[in-house]
Amino acid sequence: MSQTSNTVSPCSRLNDDVLREIFTCIICTEDSCYSKSISRRFVVAGKYRPFQLGVSQVCSSWRDIALLTPQLWDNIRICDLTEDKLSTAREYLSRAENLPVSISIEQCKSGQLWQDWHSQLTDFLSSYRIRTLEFIAEKMWGFYLVLPDLPQRSVAELQYLSIKSWHPGQLKAQLDLNGTRYPKLAVVEIHGAYKISSFNSLSSLRILYVPGLSMTVIESWNLLSHCSSLERVWLRMTQVNGSRRPVSMPQIHLQRLRILVLGSDSEIPFSTFIEVLSLPVLERLTLRNQAVMSPATAFQLLAHRSNYFPHLTSFDLENSTSIVDAGILLASMPSLKEISLCPDTTTNKVVFDDLALNGLASGSLTPRLRSLKVGRILNMGLFLDMVESRMKNARMSSNRVAARFTKVVLLDYHGGYRDRCRDMRKRGIPIKSQKD
């Protein structure tokens, strides 16, 4: 009966190449970090049976096809290291043949030191050409120390490096990410207290996510000048007393940078940081913590060097150490669609003068702006007049000079404007308080 069923089954009429293509399409997924198709991870001793094992156990024919399809076996995750799990991982990855592999190593158990695994991990990783490498180790934070001991053959094709571990105390680890050793490194994601000693020749680097890495202005300039292919950057800035600024610094033209997110240890020396930058394709700019926004001329000059940000649609200023002139800021970013200005500050940090309010109302200032989020505003009545005028002008304009607001968020309804805002909402104006 089963023989008859197998004979008439549509799957039995598929040749090996078609089945192999089906298996590969099902298991492969597009990785958003560097746009490469990689197989779904096989988790050693995981809860669920992975697809690779599932198809290999249907019948002997499917098993043979699966075992001889290297693309199914090039991605593995090892949780809670043991010698048995390393042995299983070796057997699994041997089926990938000579393909570059993706390896994730996670250690959550306490009671072991990273030194206990250093030689074994070095030997294990040295056996492969690695495409992506991820260390997740809350307790055993020293996993990354195997990197310098790996042969060049193992890391020459490394494209993605992720280190998620936190050091005891204030210890900062040194990482050397020079492009001579890692010529294809495109994505670096690091959580924890690290210091990168070299970015030299990293022309392939596209995404840098290092929110725990504190850099001075000079160090950040050195990074950006050596990584001209950067598309997304998350940095943490710091200000070091006594650090000497170069007498002259050439402009740094970042022709591909689309997303820039800056955090800070205390105050971001933002005005100094942007003095030598040109960001013509920037799409999103986010300043975390407190940013030193003055003098306004620094941002105006950056806008001028960047062709007035034709692609910048999102700007987020979490807080500022000085008063921000909203009119000057918005005039430097004419293509904005959403902006957030000190949204949680209870003291007035952003000034909307008559010129700025009139420009917003008419659409002569940021005509595409749809989302506006602000903190405490002193001239609340005039600000609400602007919102109503903007909505009216957007509704009546035949050429749609001003876009309609889709979201206006205020810190609160101070000054007795709660009833007016409630009435505005009833008339279809999307305004609300953060406390609503």
N, C-alpha and C positions, 0 to 999 in steps of 0.2 A: 504493500500500500504506500509506504514512504517513498519507494523507488518511483512509483507512478506519479506521486505528488511532485517529486523533484524534477521529473521529466517534463511535466506540463508547466512548471513554474516559470514565469517570465525571466526570473533571475538566472535560471539555468541556461538560457539562450544567449546570455551576455558573454562576450569574450573577455579574456584576461585584461586587455588594455582598457576596455570600457569600465570594468569593475575597479581597476586601479585608479582611473580618473575619478570615478564616483567616490571612492574612499577618500581620496585626496581632497576633493571639493568639500566633502562633509566635514572633515577634520580641520581643515585650514581656516584661519581667521585673519582678517586684516589688522595688523598692529598699528594703532593710531600714532605711536611715538615716532616711527620711522618708515611707515608705509611699506612694510614687507609682509608677505604672507608667511605665517608660521603655524605649525601644528598646535592644537590645543595641548596643554600640559598633561603629561602623565604624572600623577602624584604617587610617589612611592608610599605604599601602605595607606592610601587614601580611603575615604569612605565609599566612594562610588566607583563602579567598574568603568574604566575609561573606554572610549570607543575603539581604540586600537585593539584591546583585548577582546572586546565584544565581537567584532567582525572576524577576528582570528579564531573564534571558537564556534562559529556557525557550522562549518564543515571543513573537511581537509583541503578542499580547493580554495576556499576563501582564506584559510590560514596560510597556505603557500603564497597566495597573492599578497596578503598583508605583510608577511614577513619579508617579502622581497620588494617592498615599496619603502625606500629609505625616508621619504617625506613624512611618513606617519610616525617616525620614531626620533625626531630631532629636537624634542622639547620635553624637559623633565623638571620636576620639582621634588626636592628631598626635604622632608620635615623631620626634625628631631634626629639628628645624625646617629647612626649606628653602623658598625662594620657590615652587617647584613644588608642594610639599605644601600650602602655604597656598592656592594656587590650586585644587588638588583639593578641599580642605576647603570652599572657597567654593561650588564647583559642587555638591558633595554637600548642603550645608546649604540651598542655594537651593530644594531640593525640599521642605524642611520648611515652606515658605511663611511664615506669620506665627506659627507655633507657638514657644513658648519652647524653647530648645535646651540641650543638655548638652554641654560642651566640656572635654576633657582635653588638656593640653599638656605634653609630656614632652621634656626635653632632656638627653641623657647625654654628648654629645660635648664635648670640651674644645677650647680654641683660639678660642672665641667669647665675647664679652661680652654680658651681657643688654642693655646699651645699644644694641647693634647691632640688636636686634629690638624695641625699645620702641615706636617709631612705627608699625611694621608690625603689631605685635600690638594696639596701641591701635586702629588703623584697622579691623583684622579683627574684634575683639570688639565694637566700637561698632556693627557692622552688625546685631547680633542682640539679641533679648530673651533673656537668659541665665537658665536655671533652675538648672543646676548648673555649677560652675566648679572645675577641679582643675589645680593647677600641680605638676608633679613635676620638679624640677631640681636635681640634686646639684651640678652645676657652675655653671650659670647661675642663681644664687640670687635674682636681682633681678626675676624675672618678675612677682611680686606687685605691683611698683611701678606697673603699668599701671592698677591698680584705681581710684586717685583720678582718673585722666584719662578714665575711661569716662563717657559721658553717663548721666544719671539713668534714661533710658528703658531702657538696657541692663541695669541692675542692680536695677530696681524689683521684679522678680519673682524675684530670686536667692534660692533656698532652701537651697542646699548649697554651702559654700565649703571647699575642701581645699587646703592649702599644705604640700607636702612638700619642703623644701629646707633646706640647712644652710649657715650663713654662715661665711665665713672668720674665723678668730680668735674674739674675744669680742664681735663686733659684734651688737647687738640691734636688730632692725628694729621700727619703729613701725607699728601697724595701727589704723585708725579704723573701728570696726564699729558706729557709731551707727545706731539704728533709723530715723531720719529718711531716711537714704540707702538703707538696706537693710530696708524694712518687712516683708519676708516671710522674712528669713533664719532658718532653723530649725535648721541643722546647721553647726557650725564645727569643722573638724579641722585642727590645725596641728602640724607637727613642725618643730623647729628653735628657735633662739633669737629669740623675738619678744616684743614688749611691746605690749599692746593699750591704746591711749590712751583709748578710750571704749566703754562698753557702754550708753550712755544710750538709753532707749526701745526696747530690744530685747525687746519683749514676746512676739515670736514665737519666740525661741530656745528649742529643746527639748533639743538635744544639744550639749555643749561638750567637745571632746577636745583639750586643750592641755597634754600632759605636759611640754613643754619651757618652758612659761610660768611663771616664778616669781612668786608673788604674796604679799604680806604679808597678815596677818589683816585689816587695814583695807581693803586693795584687794579681797580676796575678799568681804568684806561688801558693798562697793560693787557688785561684780559681781552677787551673788545678790539684792540688793535691787532691782536694775534688770531682772532676768530672772526674773520670777515663774513663767514657764511651763516652766522647766527640768525635764527628766525624767532626764537622765543627765549627770554632770559628772566629768571627770578633770582634776585640778589639781595643780600642784606648789607647795607652800608654802615660804616662806622666813621667816626671822626677821631683821629689820633693826634694828640697835641705834639707839636714839634716835628711832624712829618714835613719834609721839604718838597715843595712843588717844583717841577721842572721849570727852568727859565722860559722855555718855549715848548709848546706841544703841538704837533701837526693835527689837523682836523681828522677825525675818525668818521669815515662815511660808511654807515651800516646800510647797505643797499637792500638787505633782505630782512632786517629786523621788523617783525610785525607785532610782537607782544613784549612789553617791558614792565616788569613788576619789581618794585624796590621796597624792601623793608628797612628797618633800622634798629640799632641798639639803643640810641637815644634820639638824636636829631639827624635827619638825612641832609647832608650838605648838597641838596639838589641843585641849587643855582650854580655851584662850582662844578658839579658833576657834568652838567650839560654844556659847559663852555666850549668844548671841542667837538661836540657830536653833531652829526647830520643824520636824520631819521626820516627819509622821504617816503617810506612805505609803511610807517607805523600805523597799526590799527587799534591798539589798546594800550593805554598808559595808566598804571596803577601805582600810587604812592602810599605805602602803608605807614602806620604810626604817625610821627610828626615830621613834616617836610619843611625845610627852610625854603620858602617860595620866593622871597624877595632877594634881589631886586627884580621887578617885573620885566625889565629890559633883557635879562638873561633868557627868559622864556620867549620873548618876542624875537630875539636873535636866533634862537633855536628854530622857531617857526619859519623864519625867513630862510635859513639854511636848508630847511626841510620842505621847501615849496609850499609852506602853510598846510602841511599835513593833509594832503588830498584824500588819504585813506583812513585817517584817524576818526573812528566812530564812537569810541568809549574812553572816558577819562574819569578816574576815581582818585580823589584827594581825601584820604581818611582824616587827616588833621593838619594843622599848620601852626608854626611857631609865630607867624606874623599875619597881619591883615592881608587878605587877598582881594584884589580888585577884580570882580567878576567880569566887568566889561572888557578889560585888557586881556584877561585869560581867554574869554570866549572869542574875542576877535582874532586870536592866534590859532583857533581851531575851528574853522568855518564849516567843516564837514561832520561835526559831532551829531550823533543820534541819541546818546545818553551821557549824562554827567552826574557825578555825585560829589558834592562839595562839603566837607566837614560835617557829615550828616548827624553825628552823635554828639557834637560839641554844644554845650549849654551856654557858652559865651559866644558873642558875635565874632566870627572869624572871616566872614565873607561879606563884602559890601556890594550891593546892587544899587548903583547911583541912577539918576534919571536917564542918563545916556544908555546905560546897559538895559534898563527896564523898557525903554522905548524901542531899542533895537530888537529885543526879544519879542515884544508885542507885535511889531510890524513884520518880523521875519528877516530884516536886514542883517541881524546878528544870528548866527547858527540857524539858518532856515530849515534844516533837517531835524533839529532837536525834537525828540518825542518824550524822553524820560528825563526828569529833573528831580534830584534828591538833594535837599539842603538842610543845614542845621539851623541854629538860632538866627533869625532875621529881625533887625530892628524896625525897618519900615514895612511891617507886615501888610498894612492896608494897601500901599502902593504895589507891593509884590502881587497881592491877589488881584488888583486891577490889571496888572500885566497878564496874568494867567487868563483872565476873562477876555481881555482884548485879543490875545493870541488865538484863543479858540474861535472868537468871532471872525477875526481876519482870515483864519484858515478856512472857515466855513464859507465865507463870502468871496474869497479870492478865486478868480477864474483861472489864473495861471499857477495857483497853489504856491505862492512865494513862501508862505509859512506853513510848516507841517503842524498837524494837530498834536497836542499833548496827549499821550496815552497813559502817562503816569506822572503825577506830581506828588512828592512825599515831603512833608515837613516834619521837623523834630517834634513840635507840639503846636497847639493852638493858643499861644500866649497872647495876651492883650485883648481877650474877649472876642476872638474871631471864630469861635467854634460854630455858632449859629450860621454865620455867613458861609463857612466852608460846607456845612451840611446842606444849605440851600444850593450851593454850586454843584454839589454831587447830585442833587435831585434834578438839576437841569442838564445832567450828563457830563459834567466836567470832572475828570478823574483825579480829584485831589483828596489827600487823606493825611492824617498824622501817623507817626510811627506807633502811637499808642492805640490806634483804632483796631 
